Amino acid sequence: MASMRKMRMNIPLTYTLEFFQTLFHKDVIEGKGLQNGIINFQVFRNNDELTLAKSSVSYFYEVTELNDLLAVHDRPLELDLIKEINVNNNLLSNIRVHCPENIYGGIYAQENDLDDVILLNPNKRIARSTSGNLLFLEGNVIKVPKQSEGAYISPLMEGFVTYLHKNNLADIQEHEIIAFESQKAEEILMISDEKGIFCVGKIRNKTFATARFSELVENWKKSFN
């Protein structure tokens, strides 16, 4: 809903929490028999008004089944910085919309046998990857790129860092992070509302440990029981 407001979309009065709960329960849980997964929900404007802000909207969604949404994926990712393009750091950069930079970055990653790429903003600071946000662990400090740097709005990441902060498990700091600082981190975590949670194992010639972030995510998952 926040993304729709930023895109100046006409939000139907029927778009309530109860509406989506009923929709997904009927189609996903009862219809497909799924218990765990990620719902990729997309809203688009219909071509029925002269002004875009007044156009009605329709939606499309697809479901990817996951055995455990909060589990860290087994294989650490290999990333690299991409400097040919950058992402803006305005309010539209924070939402997941069709983005040519993501398409270019995804193709670049495939052609270079990478899992994803790190995108920089115009100030040559780290914004995010094509898929999600990056968290950098150094000692007891977890550095997170600010949304004003081009990072995604991520309820999944917000839930994780809020848990860590409330339980004094780490010092969470929003930062402006230059590209070189990725090499200084002890561990790096990528949280994607679209794909899940991944440890980063390698960026260029630097390899990273994964044990501490994996343990923190596992403890977070146990807190829901």
C-alpha positions, 0 to 999 in steps of 0.5 A, a space after each residue: 500500500 505504501 508503494 501504491 501511494 508513492 506511485 500515486 495510484 488509486 487505492 480501492 477501498 476494498 484493499 484491506 487487510 481482511 481482503 488480502 487475508 481472505 484472498 490468499 487463504 482461499 487461493 493459496 492455502 486452500 486452493 494450492 495447499 501451501 503453508 509456506 511461501 513468498 507471494 509476489 503481488 503486483 498492482 498495475 493501472 488500467 487504461 480507463 481514465 484520462 489521468 493516471 492518478 484516477 485510473 482504476 487498478 488491477 492486480 496479479 500475483 504468483 506464489 513461490 513455495 518455500 519450506 522455511 521462509 526464515 531459513 538462511 539458504 544453504 549456499 552462500 552467494 557470490 556477488 560483485 560490484 557493478 559500476 557501469 550503472 547506478 540506481 537513484 536514491 530518491 523515494 521511488 528507488 525504495 520500492 520494488 517496481 519494474 526497473 531497467 537497472 535490475 534487469 541489466 544487473 541480473 543479466 550481468 550477474 548471469 553472464 559472469 557466473 554471479 548470484 547477484 550484483 551490488 548496485 551503487 547510487 550516483 554518489 558511488 555508495 552502496 544502495 542494495 543488490 538487485 534482489 534485496 538489501 545488504 547488511 554488513 557485520 563488523 564486530 558487534 555492529 551491523 551496518 545497513 544502507 539508509 533508504 535515502 541511499 537507494 535501499 529497498 523498503 523491506 518489512 522482512 529486514 525491518 522485522 529482523 533488525 528490530 528483533 536484534 535491537 530489542 534483544 541487544 544482540 547487535 548494534 544496528 547502524 544506518 550508514 552511508 557505505 562506500 563500495 570499499 567498505 564491503 571488503 571490510 565486513 566480517 559477514 554480509 547478509 542479503 535479505 530479499 522480500 522476493 527471494 528470502 534470506 542469504 549469506 554472502 560468501 564471496 565478493 571478488 577475491 574476498 570470502 566471508 564467514 557465515 556462522 554469526 548471521 546464520 545463528 542470529 537468523 536462526 534465533 530470530 526464527 525461534 522467537 516466533 515459536 
